[in-house]
Every structure is written in structure tokens, then in C-alpha cells.
């Protein structure tokens, strides 16, 4: 048995996808990312990153925050204000 197939690489409206440089693997050329809400961030966050399973954020008042995931929530704790 032989045949052909065409697979669209365009995501549906339920996921956010980004193109991969070179479209190497997967063959469809994209990874899909599901956005799952884990609550709100504290204050007026202007920058956020993650490292070793924790989140770190800075707000517009230059206050530093650390977030620890716990189940489906993130527990945020203010870490103080950095020196100018």
C-alpha cells in the first residue's frame, strides 16, 4: 500500500506556536506551547525569568520578587529593593 499525506504546520487557535530555525525536527517544524494560568503576579511586574524551578521578577518600583510553584499556584515573596 502506498499513499501521500499533507500535514499543516499552522497551529489551531488553542495553542501558541513558534517557528524553529531550519524546520528540522519535528517534521512539522513547530513546537506548541500551552499557556496555563497559575494566578497573578504581584505588583506591576516589568521583568520575569525562571531558574531551577523558581520564578524571579522585578516590578516598576524596583522591588525583587521570588515565586515558588506549589501545585497549581505560585507563592510570591518580596525580596526587597536593590541598591541604585
Biopython code that builds the backbone (N, CA, C, O; Angstrom):
import numpy as np
from Bio.PDB.StructureBuilder import StructureBuilder

atoms = [
    (1, "UNK", "N", (0.856, -1.177, 0.000)),
    (1, "UNK", "CA", (0.000, 0.000, 0.000)),
    (1, "UNK", "C", (0.892, 1.228, 0.000)),
    (1, "UNK", "O", (1.888, 1.281, 0.722)),
    (2, "UNK", "N", (0.539, 2.197, -0.798)),
    (2, "UNK", "CA", (1.273, 3.458, -0.830)),
    (2, "UNK", "C", (0.272, 4.599, -0.787)),
    (2, "UNK", "O", (-0.915, 4.414, -1.054)),
    (3, "UNK", "N", (0.769, 5.779, -0.446)),
    (3, "UNK", "CA", (-0.117, 6.936, -0.410)),
    (3, "UNK", "C", (0.667, 8.190, -0.082)),
    (3, "UNK", "O", (1.890, 8.155, 0.052)),
    (4, "UNK", "N", (-0.035, 9.282, 0.045)),
    (4, "UNK", "CA", (0.585, 10.559, 0.401)),
    (4, "UNK", "C", (-0.224, 11.200, 1.506)),
    (4, "UNK", "O", (-1.357, 10.811, 1.786)),
    (5, "UNK", "N", (0.390, 12.193, 2.126)),
    (5, "UNK", "CA", (-0.283, 12.918, 3.195)),
    (5, "UNK", "C", (0.226, 14.348, 3.209)),
    (5, "UNK", "O", (1.378, 14.605, 2.861)),
    (6, "UNK", "N", (-0.615, 15.261, 3.603)),
    (6, "UNK", "CA", (-0.232, 16.653, 3.785)),
    (6, "UNK", "C", (-0.637, 17.046, 5.199)),
    (6, "UNK", "O", (-1.792, 16.884, 5.592)),
    (7, "UNK", "N", (0.332, 17.569, 5.966)),
    (7, "UNK", "CA", (0.072, 17.980, 7.337)),
    (7, "UNK", "C", (0.351, 19.466, 7.451)),
    (7, "UNK", "O", (1.453, 19.917, 7.139)),
    (8, "UNK", "N", (-0.626, 20.224, 7.891)),
    (8, "UNK", "CA", (-0.442, 21.660, 8.075)),
    (8, "UNK", "C", (0.434, 21.907, 9.296)),
    (8, "UNK", "O", (0.275, 21.248, 10.323)),
    (9, "UNK", "N", (1.352, 22.851, 9.185)),
    (9, "UNK", "CA", (2.183, 23.209, 10.336)),
    (9, "UNK", "C", (1.603, 24.398, 11.091)),
    (9, "UNK", "O", (2.182, 24.854, 12.077)),
    (10, "UNK", "N", (0.468, 24.896, 10.634)),
    (10, "UNK", "CA", (-0.164, 26.020, 11.310)),
    (10, "UNK", "C", (-0.948, 25.529, 12.513)),
    (10, "UNK", "O", (-1.724, 24.580, 12.396)),
    (11, "UNK", "N", (-0.759, 26.158, 13.673)),
    (11, "UNK", "CA", (-1.480, 25.728, 14.879)),
    (11, "UNK", "C", (-2.937, 26.169, 14.834)),
    (11, "UNK", "O", (-3.299, 27.102, 14.117)),
    (12, "UNK", "N", (-3.768, 25.477, 15.618)),
    (12, "UNK", "CA", (-5.140, 25.952, 15.747)),
    (12, "UNK", "C", (-5.165, 27.094, 16.756)),
    (12, "UNK", "O", (-4.105, 27.509, 17.226)),
    (13, "UNK", "N", (-6.317, 27.605, 17.099)),
    (13, "UNK", "CA", (-6.408, 28.785, 17.953)),
    (13, "UNK", "C", (-6.223, 28.488, 19.437)),
    (13, "UNK", "O", (-6.250, 29.418, 20.242)),
    (14, "UNK", "N", (-6.035, 27.222, 19.832)),
    (14, "UNK", "CA", (-5.930, 26.888, 21.253)),
    (14, "UNK", "C", (-4.497, 26.873, 21.767)),
    (14, "UNK", "O", (-4.283, 26.748, 22.973)),
    (15, "UNK", "N", (-3.516, 26.998, 20.888)),
    (15, "UNK", "CA", (-2.122, 26.954, 21.328)),
    (15, "UNK", "C", (-1.342, 28.106, 20.719)),
    (15, "UNK", "O", (-1.761, 28.699, 19.725)),
    (16, "UNK", "N", (-0.227, 28.410, 21.313)),
    (16, "UNK", "CA", (0.697, 29.404, 20.795)),
    (16, "UNK", "C", (1.885, 28.632, 20.256)),
    (16, "UNK", "O", (2.467, 27.821, 20.976)),
    (17, "UNK", "N", (2.253, 28.864, 19.019)),
    (17, "UNK", "CA", (3.367, 28.135, 18.411)),
    (17, "UNK", "C", (4.439, 29.090, 17.938)),
    (17, "UNK", "O", (4.167, 30.230, 17.563)),
    (18, "UNK", "N", (5.670, 28.595, 17.965)),
    (18, "UNK", "CA", (6.792, 29.369, 17.456)),
    (18, "UNK", "C", (7.507, 28.544, 16.403)),
    (18, "UNK", "O", (7.595, 27.321, 16.507)),
    (19, "UNK", "N", (8.010, 29.216, 15.403)),
    (19, "UNK", "CA", (8.734, 28.511, 14.343)),
    (19, "UNK", "C", (10.139, 28.180, 14.816)),
    (19, "UNK", "O", (10.749, 28.943, 15.566)),
    (20, "UNK", "N", (10.646, 27.041, 14.376)),
    (20, "UNK", "CA", (12.003, 26.646, 14.689)),
    (20, "UNK", "C", (12.902, 26.993, 13.521)),
    (20, "UNK", "O", (12.536, 26.797, 12.362)),
    (21, "UNK", "N", (14.057, 27.501, 13.824)),
    (21, "UNK", "CA", (15.001, 27.814, 12.758)),
    (21, "UNK", "C", (15.397, 26.538, 12.039)),
    (21, "UNK", "O", (15.807, 25.569, 12.680)),
    (22, "UNK", "N", (15.281, 26.521, 10.732)),
    (22, "UNK", "CA", (15.683, 25.370, 9.946)),
    (22, "UNK", "C", (14.596, 24.331, 9.753)),
    (22, "UNK", "O", (14.712, 23.480, 8.870)),
    (23, "UNK", "N", (13.558, 24.376, 10.545)),
    (23, "UNK", "CA", (12.470, 23.416, 10.423)),
    (23, "UNK", "C", (12.993, 21.984, 10.359)),
    (23, "UNK", "O", (12.580, 21.209, 9.496)),
    (24, "UNK", "N", (13.898, 21.630, 11.265)),
    (24, "UNK", "CA", (14.492, 20.300, 11.246)),
    (24, "UNK", "C", (13.618, 19.251, 11.879)),
    (24, "UNK", "O", (13.049, 18.423, 11.167)),
    (25, "UNK", "N", (13.492, 19.253, 13.157)),
    (25, "UNK", "CA", (12.696, 18.259, 13.864)),
    (25, "UNK", "C", (11.885, 18.966, 14.920)),
    (25, "UNK", "O", (12.474, 19.804, 15.603)),
    (26, "UNK", "N", (10.647, 18.740, 15.133)),
    (26, "UNK", "CA", (9.842, 17.715, 14.485)),
    (26, "UNK", "C", (9.590, 18.047, 13.016)),
    (26, "UNK", "O", (9.776, 19.180, 12.571)),
    (27, "UNK", "N", (9.171, 17.045, 12.293)),
    (27, "UNK", "CA", (8.975, 17.212, 10.850)),
    (27, "UNK", "C", (7.993, 18.335, 10.531)),
    (27, "UNK", "O", (8.107, 18.972, 9.484)),
    (28, "UNK", "N", (7.035, 18.585, 11.413)),
    (28, "UNK", "CA", (6.071, 19.660, 11.193)),
    (28, "UNK", "C", (6.722, 21.026, 11.372)),
    (28, "UNK", "O", (6.180, 22.031, 10.912)),
    (29, "UNK", "N", (7.887, 21.078, 12.039)),
    (29, "UNK", "CA", (8.642, 22.315, 12.135)),
    (29, "UNK", "C", (8.237, 23.273, 13.220)),
    (29, "UNK", "O", (8.725, 24.403, 13.235)),
    (30, "UNK", "N", (7.371, 22.885, 14.126)),
    (30, "UNK", "CA", (6.951, 23.799, 15.188)),
    (30, "UNK", "C", (6.778, 23.039, 16.503)),
    (30, "UNK", "O", (6.459, 21.850, 16.524)),
    (31, "UNK", "N", (6.997, 23.753, 17.573)),
    (31, "UNK", "CA", (6.630, 23.264, 18.891)),
    (31, "UNK", "C", (5.408, 24.044, 19.323)),
    (31, "UNK", "O", (5.304, 25.232, 19.019)),
    (32, "UNK", "N", (4.499, 23.427, 20.007)),
    (32, "UNK", "CA", (3.336, 24.123, 20.544)),
    (32, "UNK", "C", (3.525, 24.337, 22.031)),
    (32, "UNK", "O", (4.029, 23.470, 22.745)),
    (33, "UNK", "N", (3.114, 25.499, 22.479)),
    (33, "UNK", "CA", (3.225, 25.860, 23.886)),
    (33, "UNK", "C", (1.824, 26.125, 24.399)),
    (33, "UNK", "O", (1.104, 26.954, 23.842)),
    (34, "UNK", "N", (1.431, 25.430, 25.455)),
    (34, "UNK", "CA", (0.146, 25.692, 26.091)),
    (34, "UNK", "C", (0.367, 26.700, 27.212)),
    (34, "UNK", "O", (1.270, 26.529, 28.031)),
    (35, "UNK", "N", (-0.451, 27.747, 27.254)),
    (35, "UNK", "CA", (-0.386, 28.743, 28.319)),
    (35, "UNK", "C", (-1.357, 28.315, 29.408)),
    (35, "UNK", "O", (-2.564, 28.243, 29.173)),
    (36, "UNK", "N", (-0.839, 28.029, 30.597)),
    (36, "UNK", "CA", (-1.655, 27.579, 31.720)),
    (36, "UNK", "C", (-1.542, 28.616, 32.830)),
    (36, "UNK", "O", (-0.445, 28.895, 33.312)),
    (37, "UNK", "N", (-2.658, 29.179, 33.233)),
    (37, "UNK", "CA", (-2.665, 30.209, 34.264)),
    (37, "UNK", "C", (-2.318, 29.607, 35.623)),
    (37, "UNK", "O", (-2.850, 28.565, 36.007)),
    (38, "UNK", "N", (-1.430, 30.268, 36.336)),
    (38, "UNK", "CA", (-1.069, 29.874, 37.702)),
    (38, "UNK", "C", (-1.275, 31.046, 38.648)),
    (38, "UNK", "O", (-0.552, 31.178, 39.635)),
    (39, "UNK", "N", (-2.247, 31.893, 38.360)),
    (39, "UNK", "CA", (-2.539, 33.032, 39.214)),
    (39, "UNK", "C", (-1.894, 34.300, 38.690)),
    (39, "UNK", "O", (-1.358, 34.329, 37.582)),
    (40, "UNK", "N", (-1.952, 35.345, 39.497)),
    (40, "UNK", "CA", (-1.437, 36.642, 39.117)),
    (40, "UNK", "C", (-0.067, 36.897, 39.727)),
    (40, "UNK", "O", (0.296, 36.320, 40.752)),
    (41, "UNK", "N", (0.673, 37.763, 39.079)),
    (41, "UNK", "CA", (1.957, 38.187, 39.638)),
    (41, "UNK", "C", (1.712, 39.349, 40.594)),
    (41, "UNK", "O", (0.706, 40.047, 40.470)),
    (42, "UNK", "N", (2.613, 39.564, 41.539)),
    (42, "UNK", "CA", (2.447, 40.680, 42.467)),
    (42, "UNK", "C", (2.844, 41.999, 41.806)),
    (42, "UNK", "O", (3.664, 42.015, 40.888)),
    (43, "UNK", "N", (2.264, 43.099, 42.273)),
    (43, "UNK", "CA", (2.694, 44.426, 41.824)),
    (43, "UNK", "C", (2.605, 44.612, 40.322)),
    (43, "UNK", "O", (1.861, 43.914, 39.633)),
    (44, "UNK", "N", (3.370, 45.557, 39.833)),
    (44, "UNK", "CA", (3.411, 45.888, 38.413)),
    (44, "UNK", "C", (4.694, 45.308, 37.825)),
    (44, "UNK", "O", (5.662, 46.036, 37.600)),
    (45, "UNK", "N", (4.703, 44.002, 37.575)),
    (45, "UNK", "CA", (5.897, 43.293, 37.107)),
    (45, "UNK", "C", (6.324, 43.794, 35.735)),
    (45, "UNK", "O", (5.510, 43.894, 34.818)),
    (46, "UNK", "N", (7.617, 44.110, 35.604)),
    (46, "UNK", "CA", (8.153, 44.568, 34.323)),
    (46, "UNK", "C", (9.152, 43.580, 33.737)),
    (46, "UNK", "O", (9.479, 43.669, 32.553)),
    (47, "UNK", "N", (9.640, 42.642, 34.538)),
    (47, "UNK", "CA", (10.584, 41.628, 34.047)),
    (47, "UNK", "C", (10.397, 40.363, 34.868)),
    (47, "UNK", "O", (10.163, 40.425, 36.075)),
    (48, "UNK", "N", (10.503, 39.207, 34.205)),
    (48, "UNK", "CA", (10.342, 37.930, 34.902)),
    (48, "UNK", "C", (11.205, 36.878, 34.221)),
    (48, "UNK", "O", (11.380, 36.892, 33.002)),
    (49, "UNK", "N", (11.742, 35.965, 35.023)),
    (49, "UNK", "CA", (12.540, 34.859, 34.497)),
    (49, "UNK", "C", (12.374, 33.668, 35.431)),
    (49, "UNK", "O", (11.752, 33.783, 36.487)),
    (50, "UNK", "N", (12.925, 32.538, 35.045)),
    (50, "UNK", "CA", (12.859, 31.345, 35.869)),
    (50, "UNK", "C", (14.208, 30.663, 35.934)),
    (50, "UNK", "O", (15.001, 30.749, 34.997)),
    (51, "UNK", "N", (14.473, 29.977, 37.056)),
    (51, "UNK", "CA", (15.716, 29.236, 37.233)),
    (51, "UNK", "C", (15.497, 28.160, 38.274)),
    (51, "UNK", "O", (14.985, 28.432, 39.360)),
    (52, "UNK", "N", (15.884, 26.929, 37.944)),
    (52, "UNK", "CA", (15.812, 25.806, 38.880)),
    (52, "UNK", "C", (14.439, 25.649, 39.530)),
    (52, "UNK", "O", (14.342, 25.403, 40.732)),
    (53, "UNK", "N", (13.375, 25.792, 38.733)),
    (53, "UNK", "CA", (12.025, 25.570, 39.238)),
    (53, "UNK", "C", (11.419, 26.727, 39.996)),
    (53, "UNK", "O", (10.321, 26.586, 40.533)),
    (54, "UNK", "N", (12.094, 27.882, 40.063)),
    (54, "UNK", "CA", (11.554, 29.070, 40.727)),
    (54, "UNK", "C", (11.427, 30.195, 39.720)),
    (54, "UNK", "O", (12.036, 30.163, 38.650)),
    (55, "UNK", "N", (10.622, 31.196, 40.076)),
    (55, "UNK", "CA", (10.469, 32.387, 39.260)),
    (55, "UNK", "C", (11.077, 33.573, 39.992)),
    (55, "UNK", "O", (11.051, 33.635, 41.221)),
    (56, "UNK", "N", (11.622, 34.508, 39.232)),
    (56, "UNK", "CA", (12.183, 35.725, 39.788)),
    (56, "UNK", "C", (11.663, 36.886, 38.966)),
    (56, "UNK", "O", (11.675, 36.841, 37.736)),
    (57, "UNK", "N", (11.199, 37.945, 39.659)),
    (57, "UNK", "CA", (10.568, 39.059, 38.961)),
    (57, "UNK", "C", (10.996, 40.381, 39.583)),
    (57, "UNK", "O", (11.415, 40.439, 40.740)),
    (58, "UNK", "N", (10.882, 41.437, 38.789)),
    (58, "UNK", "CA", (11.122, 42.802, 39.268)),
    (58, "UNK", "C", (9.935, 43.639, 38.845)),
    (58, "UNK", "O", (9.415, 43.482, 37.740)),
    (59, "UNK", "N", (9.502, 44.542, 39.736)),
    (59, "UNK", "CA", (8.372, 45.400, 39.379)),
    (59, "UNK", "C", (8.852, 46.813, 39.071)),
    (59, "UNK", "O", (10.046, 47.104, 39.147)),
    (60, "UNK", "N", (7.918, 47.682, 38.726)),
    (60, "UNK", "CA", (8.263, 49.039, 38.313)),
    (60, "UNK", "C", (8.833, 49.875, 39.457)),
    (60, "UNK", "O", (9.430, 50.923, 39.210)),
    (61, "UNK", "N", (8.658, 49.430, 40.713)),
    (61, "UNK", "CA", (9.244, 50.122, 41.869)),
    (61, "UNK", "C", (10.613, 49.558, 42.232)),
    (61, "UNK", "O", (11.177, 49.898, 43.272)),
    (62, "UNK", "N", (11.152, 48.681, 41.353)),
    (62, "UNK", "CA", (12.446, 48.026, 41.535)),
    (62, "UNK", "C", (12.458, 47.079, 42.739)),
    (62, "UNK", "O", (13.508, 46.852, 43.340)),
    (63, "UNK", "N", (11.303, 46.534, 43.087)),
    (63, "UNK", "CA", (11.214, 45.513, 44.124)),
    (63, "UNK", "C", (11.443, 44.150, 43.480)),
    (63, "UNK", "O", (10.885, 43.854, 42.423)),
    (64, "UNK", "N", (12.259, 43.332, 44.116)),
    (64, "UNK", "CA", (12.518, 41.981, 43.623)),
    (64, "UNK", "C", (11.557, 40.999, 44.276)),
    (64, "UNK", "O", (11.234, 41.128, 45.457)),
    (65, "UNK", "N", (11.100, 40.017, 43.502)),
    (65, "UNK", "CA", (10.167, 39.004, 43.975)),
    (65, "UNK", "C", (10.689, 37.626, 43.596)),
    (65, "UNK", "O", (11.324, 37.459, 42.555)),
    (66, "UNK", "N", (10.416, 36.624, 44.459)),
    (66, "UNK", "CA", (10.694, 35.233, 44.095)),
    (66, "UNK", "C", (9.379, 34.469, 44.198)),
    (66, "UNK", "O", (8.589, 34.676, 45.118)),
    (67, "UNK", "N", (9.168, 33.592, 43.244)),
    (67, "UNK", "CA", (7.940, 32.808, 43.212)),
    (67, "UNK", "C", (8.249, 31.325, 43.251)),
    (67, "UNK", "O", (9.071, 30.830, 42.480)),
    (68, "UNK", "N", (7.582, 30.621, 44.157)),
    (68, "UNK", "CA", (7.771, 29.183, 44.290)),
    (68, "UNK", "C", (6.488, 28.467, 43.894)),
    (68, "UNK", "O", (5.452, 28.653, 44.533)),
    (69, "UNK", "N", (6.549, 27.642, 42.836)),
    (69, "UNK", "CA", (5.352, 26.897, 42.434)),
    (69, "UNK", "C", (4.934, 25.905, 43.520)),
    (69, "UNK", "O", (5.767, 25.243, 44.140)),
    (70, "UNK", "N", (3.618, 25.823, 43.732)),
    (70, "UNK", "CA", (3.060, 24.882, 44.694)),
    (70, "UNK", "C", (1.749, 24.374, 44.121)),
    (70, "UNK", "O", (0.718, 25.041, 44.217)),
    (71, "UNK", "N", (1.794, 23.190, 43.525)),
    (71, "UNK", "CA", (0.600, 22.671, 42.859)),
    (71, "UNK", "C", (0.279, 23.522, 41.650)),
    (71, "UNK", "O", (1.106, 23.669, 40.750)),
    (72, "UNK", "N", (-0.921, 24.083, 41.625)),
    (72, "UNK", "CA", (-1.323, 24.931, 40.506)),
    (72, "UNK", "C", (-1.159, 26.412, 40.801)),
    (72, "UNK", "O", (-1.561, 27.241, 39.984)),
    (73, "UNK", "N", (-0.586, 26.770, 41.938)),
    (73, "UNK", "CA", (-0.391, 28.164, 42.320)),
    (73, "UNK", "C", (1.097, 28.485, 42.427)),
    (73, "UNK", "O", (1.944, 27.593, 42.482)),
    (74, "UNK", "N", (1.388, 29.778, 42.456)),
    (74, "UNK", "CA", (2.747, 30.243, 42.705)),
    (74, "UNK", "C", (2.701, 31.158, 43.917)),
    (74, "UNK", "O", (1.931, 32.119, 43.942)),
    (75, "UNK", "N", (3.513, 30.869, 44.917)),
    (75, "UNK", "CA", (3.594, 31.680, 46.122)),
    (75, "UNK", "C", (4.700, 32.717, 45.935)),
    (75, "UNK", "O", (5.869, 32.357, 45.800)),
    (76, "UNK", "N", (4.334, 34.014, 45.925)),
    (76, "UNK", "CA", (5.293, 35.090, 45.691)),
    (76, "UNK", "C", (5.741, 35.700, 47.021)),
    (76, "UNK", "O", (4.938, 35.868, 47.939)),
    (77, "UNK", "N", (7.020, 36.026, 47.112)),
    (77, "UNK", "CA", (7.583, 36.649, 48.303)),
    (77, "UNK", "C", (8.480, 37.800, 47.872)),
    (77, "UNK", "O", (9.376, 37.625, 47.047)),
    (78, "UNK", "N", (8.233, 38.979, 48.438)),
    (78, "UNK", "CA", (9.075, 40.139, 48.145)),
    (78, "UNK", "C", (10.471, 39.940, 48.715)),
    (78, "UNK", "O", (10.615, 39.498, 49.854)),
    (79, "UNK", "N", (11.488, 40.257, 47.946)),
    (79, "UNK", "CA", (12.887, 40.067, 48.361)),
    (79, "UNK", "C", (13.572, 41.379, 48.669)),
    (79, "UNK", "O", (14.777, 41.401, 48.920)),
    (80, "UNK", "N", (12.832, 42.475, 48.656)),
    (80, "UNK", "CA", (13.420, 43.774, 48.957)),
    (80, "UNK", "C", (13.755, 44.533, 47.690)),
    (80, "UNK", "O", (13.475, 44.084, 46.578)),
    (81, "UNK", "N", (14.360, 45.693, 47.884)),
    (81, "UNK", "CA", (14.676, 46.594, 46.783)),
    (81, "UNK", "C", (16.186, 46.632, 46.577)),
    (81, "UNK", "O", (16.931, 46.791, 47.543)),
    (82, "UNK", "N", (16.654, 46.490, 45.334)),
    (82, "UNK", "CA", (18.092, 46.531, 45.114)),
    (82, "UNK", "C", (18.653, 47.932, 45.289)),
    (82, "UNK", "O", (17.920, 48.920, 45.234)),
    (83, "UNK", "N", (19.947, 48.006, 45.497)),
    (83, "UNK", "CA", (20.601, 49.306, 45.612)),
    (83, "UNK", "C", (20.688, 49.953, 44.241)),
    (83, "UNK", "O", (20.793, 49.261, 43.227)),
    (84, "UNK", "N", (20.646, 51.260, 44.209)),
    (84, "UNK", "CA", (20.694, 52.002, 42.941)),
    (84, "UNK", "C", (22.067, 51.926, 42.311)),
    (84, "UNK", "O", (22.288, 52.494, 41.241)),
]
sb = StructureBuilder()
sb.init_structure("model")
sb.init_model(0)
sb.init_chain("A")
sb.init_seg("    ")
for serial, (resi, resn, name, xyz) in enumerate(atoms, 1):
    if name == "N":
        sb.init_residue(resn, " ", resi, " ")
    sb.init_atom(name, np.array(xyz, "f"), 0.0, 1.0, " ", f" {name:<3s}", serial, name[0])
structure = sb.get_structure()
